[in-house]
Each structure stands twice: as structure tokens, then as C-alpha cells.
Amino acid sequence: MINVKPIYIEGIPCLATEVDLPKTRLVSISARNGYIMCGALDVHLLNTRLKDRHIIAGRAVGVRNTEELLSAPLESVTDAAAELGIQVGMTGADALAIMVTHSKRPE
């Protein structure tokens, strides 16, 4: 089953997605300019082979749903996320707040 729903971070819509797979569930929340995800996210790959894309992302491990992803501390973040001020240990909700605040700025 796939569950997709809007959630609002500081009044800005984000998209929460939960995908049930055999023996696991993928959980992610995306903002306009980045996302946070469960332990399936390969931050090392994003920081090395896909570095030129400057992907803003964070990874939380051990989460099973959207609410847990919002409250869990991030275990790792991409270099591009760190450049925005997103840090290991901050909650998913705090990381998304930084993302949406950054996405409000003119590019």
C-alpha cells in the first residue's frame, strides 16, 4: 500500500509518503527543495556520486511512519543540507522547517 498525504510545516505544504514493501516500509517527507527519509536513504551516495546535484536531504533510522520521521533525530545529512544549517541530531521537523524557510527566499 502507498499512503500519500499533505502536511504543513510553518504553513508550507510538504508531501508525506509511506510505501509498504515486503518486510519494510519506506517513509519520506519532501519539501520544495529537499526531503527527509527513513534509513533507506543513501546519504553517502548523494554526497559522492550525485554531489553535483546538491541534494538537500536527511536520514533518520528506525522510523516506521510520518510522525516518527518528524520527531526522530537525523542520523546523517547531505553536504547540501549541512550548508543550509541542517545538522545531525536535529529532528526531522526542525530540518523541514529550515528547508521551507530556505525555499521561501527568492532564488
Backbone as a chain_set.jsonl record, in Angstrom:
{"seq": "MINVKPIYIEGIPCLATEVDLPKTRLVSISARNGYIMCGALDVHLLNTRLKDRHIIAGRAVGVRNTEELLSAPLESVTDAAAELGIQVGMTGADALAIMVTHSKRPE", "coords": {"N": [[0.835, -1.165, 0.0], [0.415, 2.291, -0.638], [0.669, 5.36, 0.911], [-0.074, 8.662, 0.681], [0.098, 11.958, 1.764], [-0.676, 15.4, 2.378], [1.258, 17.505, 4.495], [1.795, 20.202, 6.76], [4.358, 22.454, 7.227], [5.28, 25.084, 9.065], [3.19, 26.412, 7.799], [3.631, 25.865, 5.157], [3.059, 23.68, 2.46], [4.034, 20.271, 2.488], [4.965, 16.987, 1.356], [4.063, 13.929, 2.56], [5.023, 10.582, 2.413], [4.361, 7.145, 2.557], [5.417, 3.938, 1.923], [4.547, 0.675, 1.735], [6.462, -2.175, 1.722], [7.614, -5.569, 1.144], [8.435, -6.747, 4.281], [9.373, -4.255, 5.119], [9.082, -0.644, 5.35], [9.027, 2.276, 3.474], [9.57, 5.618, 4.274], [9.023, 9.0, 3.757], [9.358, 12.586, 3.675], [8.789, 15.305, 1.749], [9.89, 18.547, 0.914], [9.741, 21.595, -0.995], [12.382, 21.991, -1.824], [13.955, 19.939, -0.809], [14.308, 16.912, 1.214], [13.412, 14.577, 3.857], [14.091, 11.288, 5.047], [13.572, 7.787, 5.754], [15.769, 5.163, 7.012], [16.525, 3.969, 4.594], [17.602, 5.784, 2.872], [20.461, 6.7, 1.065], [22.842, 8.511, 2.045], [25.585, 8.784, 1.69], [25.922, 8.115, -1.033], [24.532, 10.261, -2.208], [26.193, 12.342, -1.443], [28.522, 11.767, -2.781], [28.618, 10.329, -5.522], [26.44, 11.708, -6.601], [26.927, 14.309, -6.038], [27.11, 16.697, -7.546], [24.498, 17.445, -7.897], [23.617, 18.684, -5.62], [21.842, 17.84, -3.522], [19.465, 18.303, -1.043], [19.004, 16.719, 1.855], [18.013, 14.527, 4.554], [18.549, 11.82, 6.869], [16.809, 9.568, 8.913], [16.9, 6.926, 11.198], [15.198, 3.828, 12.006], [12.523, 4.564, 11.923], [8.992, 4.258, 11.44], [6.779, 5.519, 10.45], [5.178, 8.602, 9.369], [4.862, 10.409, 11.541], [6.816, 9.517, 13.358], [9.084, 9.994, 11.802], [9.082, 12.776, 11.7], [9.624, 13.402, 14.379], [11.976, 12.094, 15.024], [15.558, 12.082, 15.592], [17.898, 13.245, 13.168], [20.129, 11.065, 11.613], [22.064, 11.264, 9.7], [23.099, 13.723, 7.279], [23.015, 15.34, 4.084], [25.745, 17.006, 2.386], [24.838, 19.342, 1.154], [22.543, 19.864, 2.664], [23.697, 20.38, 5.137], [24.984, 22.757, 4.541], [22.848, 24.502, 4.595], [22.339, 24.636, 7.247], [21.194, 22.483, 8.458], [21.506, 19.878, 10.727], [23.076, 16.887, 11.966], [21.311, 15.082, 14.394], [19.313, 16.951, 14.875], [15.719, 17.233, 14.873], [13.483, 15.691, 12.471], [11.342, 17.401, 11.889], [12.422, 19.909, 12.564], [14.463, 20.068, 10.663], [12.959, 20.125, 8.285], [11.66, 22.545, 8.698], [13.756, 24.338, 8.354], [14.287, 23.818, 5.668], [11.858, 24.661, 4.409], [11.83, 27.332, 5.106], [14.091, 28.221, 3.782], [13.23, 27.744, 1.18], [11.41, 29.742, 0.77], [12.816, 31.974, 0.155], [13.834, 34.164, -2.494], [15.209, 32.824, -5.49]], "CA": [[0.0, 0.0, 0.0], [1.093, 3.572, -0.667], [-0.107, 6.408, 1.563], [0.489, 9.987, 0.403], [-0.763, 12.992, 2.341], [-0.002, 16.682, 2.615], [1.436, 18.001, 5.852], [2.189, 21.606, 6.683], [5.465, 22.874, 8.068], [5.249, 26.549, 9.072], [2.199, 26.853, 6.833], [4.049, 25.494, 3.793], [2.735, 22.273, 2.224], [5.042, 19.255, 2.184], [4.301, 15.748, 0.98], [4.473, 12.755, 3.327], [4.777, 9.354, 1.666], [4.695, 5.874, 3.192], [5.289, 2.855, 0.954], [4.725, -0.637, 2.347], [7.157, -3.167, 0.918], [7.803, -6.773, 1.952], [9.286, -6.681, 5.462], [9.856, -2.903, 5.423], [8.26, 0.489, 4.911], [9.764, 3.489, 3.143], [8.883, 6.798, 4.776], [9.713, 10.234, 3.382], [8.607, 13.839, 3.647], [9.508, 16.194, 0.846], [9.594, 19.962, 0.779], [10.016, 22.019, -2.374], [13.805, 21.984, -2.157], [14.685, 18.846, -0.183], [13.475, 15.898, 1.858], [13.941, 13.691, 4.878], [13.673, 9.933, 4.712], [13.947, 6.712, 6.658], [17.114, 4.614, 6.873], [16.834, 3.501, 3.239], [18.287, 6.846, 2.135], [21.911, 6.543, 0.98], [23.435, 9.845, 2.106], [26.928, 8.706, 1.096], [25.751, 8.183, -2.496], [24.155, 11.63, -2.564], [27.347, 13.215, -1.212], [29.67, 11.405, -3.631], [28.294, 10.148, -6.94], [25.435, 12.687, -7.036], [27.298, 15.568, -5.383], [26.846, 17.845, -8.423], [23.073, 17.787, -7.834], [23.405, 19.477, -4.399], [20.579, 17.362, -2.955], [19.234, 18.632, 0.365], [18.292, 15.567, 2.404], [18.429, 13.994, 5.845], [18.167, 10.423, 7.102], [16.517, 9.132, 10.28], [16.81, 5.46, 11.217], [14.271, 3.231, 12.952], [11.187, 5.164, 11.873], [8.012, 3.424, 10.744], [5.671, 6.321, 9.935], [5.43, 10.031, 9.206], [5.0, 11.055, 12.842], [8.132, 9.162, 13.887], [10.092, 10.678, 10.998], [9.104, 14.176, 12.125], [10.167, 13.567, 15.737], [13.258, 11.401, 15.182], [16.767, 12.84, 15.266], [18.552, 12.849, 11.92], [21.351, 10.294, 11.813], [23.035, 11.801, 8.742], [22.559, 14.723, 6.361], [23.885, 15.59, 2.937], [26.56, 18.221, 2.461], [23.991, 20.482, 0.775], [21.685, 20.138, 3.811], [24.549, 20.998, 6.156], [25.22, 24.144, 4.126], [21.671, 25.292, 4.996], [22.244, 24.65, 8.7], [20.584, 21.241, 8.932], [22.569, 19.158, 11.418], [22.845, 15.582, 12.575], [20.761, 15.192, 15.742], [18.08, 17.743, 14.921], [14.555, 16.433, 14.494], [13.024, 15.826, 11.097], [10.509, 18.604, 11.806], [13.303, 21.08, 12.555], [15.141, 20.094, 9.364], [11.983, 20.586, 7.3], [11.422, 23.975, 8.929], [14.854, 25.045, 7.685], [14.076, 23.67, 4.224], [10.77, 25.506, 3.909], [12.252, 28.717, 5.274], [15.012, 28.49, 2.672], [12.503, 27.725, -0.096], [10.659, 30.995, 0.65], [13.71, 33.018, -0.359], [13.95, 34.194, -3.952], [16.407, 32.12, -5.975]], "C": [[0.891, 1.243, 0.0], [0.154, 4.61, -0.058], [0.613, 7.733, 1.316], [-0.469, 11.024, 0.978], [0.023, 14.285, 2.49], [0.147, 16.912, 4.116], [1.954, 19.429, 5.72], [3.272, 21.893, 7.706], [5.533, 24.402, 7.949], [4.323, 27.103, 7.982], [2.511, 26.507, 5.388], [3.731, 24.023, 3.568], [3.972, 21.439, 1.873], [4.28, 17.968, 1.894], [4.897, 14.572, 1.749], [4.07, 11.503, 2.554], [5.228, 8.145, 2.484], [4.42, 4.772, 2.174], [5.563, 1.543, 1.67], [5.34, -1.589, 1.337], [7.286, -4.44, 1.75], [8.842, -6.548, 3.049], [9.86, -5.298, 5.768], [8.859, -1.864, 4.942], [9.201, 1.659, 4.628], [8.932, 4.68, 3.593], [9.69, 8.019, 4.367], [8.763, 11.415, 3.497], [9.42, 14.8, 2.799], [8.959, 17.612, 0.912], [9.933, 20.339, -0.657], [11.477, 21.829, -2.76], [14.604, 20.853, -1.531], [13.741, 17.867, 0.483], [14.209, 15.228, 3.006], [13.364, 12.313, 4.606], [14.144, 8.961, 5.789], [15.358, 6.21, 6.34], [17.472, 4.093, 5.496], [17.589, 4.546, 2.414], [19.796, 6.648, 2.199], [22.574, 7.92, 0.894], [24.82, 9.844, 1.473], [26.852, 8.806, -0.43], [25.422, 9.606, -2.938], [25.338, 12.586, -2.427], [28.528, 12.918, -2.134], [29.25, 11.374, -5.099], [27.298, 11.173, -7.469], [25.707, 14.077, -6.462], [26.947, 16.796, -6.222], [25.382, 18.27, -8.414], [22.717, 18.619, -6.604], [22.065, 19.128, -3.737], [20.531, 17.66, -1.455], [18.402, 17.501, 0.951], [18.864, 15.18, 3.762], [17.848, 12.619, 6.055], [17.949, 10.183, 8.591], [16.331, 7.616, 10.248], [15.792, 5.007, 12.26], [12.878, 3.817, 12.949], [10.25, 4.297, 11.041], [6.851, 4.214, 10.16], [6.058, 7.792, 9.911], [5.673, 10.724, 10.54], [6.359, 10.757, 13.461], [9.24, 9.866, 13.113], [10.192, 12.148, 11.392], [9.791, 14.357, 13.475], [11.541, 12.937, 15.934], [14.438, 12.329, 14.903], [17.362, 12.335, 13.953], [19.881, 12.186, 12.239], [22.456, 10.767, 10.88], [22.319, 12.791, 7.833], [23.526, 14.894, 5.205], [24.684, 16.868, 3.158], [25.72, 19.46, 2.143], [23.04, 20.851, 1.913], [22.481, 20.848, 4.907], [24.834, 22.461, 5.821], [24.053, 25.058, 4.488], [21.544, 25.425, 6.512], [21.549, 23.438, 9.281], [21.701, 20.366, 9.49], [22.12, 17.786, 11.88], [22.339, 15.818, 14.0], [19.513, 16.049, 15.836], [16.914, 16.88, 14.461], [14.223, 16.639, 13.018], [12.192, 17.079, 10.908], [11.367, 19.86, 11.759], [14.039, 21.203, 11.224], [14.197, 20.59, 8.275], [11.683, 22.067, 7.463], [12.524, 24.808, 8.27], [14.67, 24.976, 6.169], [13.0, 24.625, 3.725], [11.102, 26.985, 4.065], [13.172, 29.114, 4.134], [14.262, 28.563, 1.335], [11.655, 28.98, -0.29], [11.503, 32.108, 0.046], [13.729, 33.005, -1.873], [15.258, 33.55, -4.384], [17.113, 32.927, -7.03]], "O": [[1.983, 1.239, 0.569], [-1.005, 4.726, -0.457], [1.771, 7.899, 1.699], [-1.674, 10.989, 0.726], [1.236, 14.267, 2.703], [-0.731, 16.555, 4.902], [2.491, 19.808, 4.679], [3.12, 21.61, 8.894], [5.808, 24.94, 6.877], [4.621, 28.109, 7.338], [1.73, 26.826, 4.491], [4.093, 23.188, 4.397], [4.823, 21.846, 1.082], [3.081, 17.878, 2.16], [6.079, 14.257, 1.608], [2.933, 11.375, 2.1], [6.33, 8.124, 3.031], [3.32, 4.684, 1.629], [6.67, 1.315, 2.156], [4.813, -1.786, 0.243], [7.081, -4.39, 2.963], [9.989, -6.199, 2.768], [10.754, -5.185, 6.606], [7.912, -2.176, 4.219], [10.062, 1.987, 5.444], [7.732, 4.744, 3.325], [10.898, 8.076, 4.599], [7.542, 11.269, 3.428], [10.585, 15.075, 3.088], [7.751, 17.84, 0.959], [10.362, 19.493, -1.442], [11.773, 21.534, -3.918], [15.822, 20.804, -1.701], [12.522, 17.971, 0.34], [15.433, 15.293, 3.12], [12.293, 12.179, 4.016], [14.999, 9.282, 6.615], [16.051, 6.777, 5.494], [18.642, 3.798, 5.25], [18.154, 4.22, 1.37], [20.348, 6.449, 3.281], [22.832, 8.427, -0.198], [25.19, 10.8, 0.792], [27.649, 9.518, -1.042], [25.969, 10.097, -3.926], [25.47, 13.53, -3.206], [29.439, 13.737, -2.253], [29.517, 12.324, -5.834], [27.306, 11.48, -8.662], [24.811, 14.919, -6.41], [26.534, 17.82, -5.679], [25.061, 19.361, -8.885], [21.632, 19.198, -6.546], [21.263, 20.01, -3.432], [21.443, 17.309, -0.707], [17.235, 17.334, 0.594], [20.02, 15.458, 4.079], [16.8, 12.278, 5.505], [18.783, 10.542, 9.422], [15.668, 7.092, 9.353], [15.55, 5.69, 13.255], [12.116, 3.589, 13.889], [10.666, 3.681, 10.059], [6.019, 3.651, 9.448], [7.133, 8.173, 10.376], [6.588, 11.539, 10.659], [6.989, 11.649, 14.029], [10.232, 10.292, 13.705], [11.29, 12.704, 11.413], [10.469, 15.362, 13.692], [12.206, 13.225, 16.929], [14.339, 13.244, 14.085], [17.33, 11.138, 13.667], [20.663, 12.694, 13.043], [23.637, 10.688, 11.216], [21.106, 12.717, 7.639], [24.719, 14.621, 5.337], [24.344, 17.697, 4.002], [25.872, 20.5, 2.783], [22.756, 22.033, 2.112], [21.997, 21.797, 5.525], [24.914, 23.304, 6.715], [24.244, 26.26, 4.668], [20.747, 26.221, 7.008], [21.337, 23.375, 10.492], [22.712, 20.135, 8.827], [20.941, 17.555, 12.147], [22.878, 16.655, 14.724], [18.73, 15.898, 16.773], [17.108, 15.903, 13.737], [14.628, 17.625, 12.403], [12.313, 17.755, 9.886], [11.074, 20.781, 10.996], [14.22, 22.307, 10.711], [14.596, 21.391, 7.43], [11.474, 22.771, 6.475], [12.25, 25.862, 7.695], [14.876, 25.969, 5.471], [13.202, 25.323, 2.731], [10.696, 27.801, 3.238], [13.052, 30.208, 3.582], [14.622, 29.353, 0.462], [11.222, 29.256, -1.408], [10.971, 33.07, -0.508], [13.649, 31.937, -2.479], [16.287, 33.71, -3.728], [18.139, 32.494, -7.554]]}, "num_chains": 1, "name": "protein.A"}
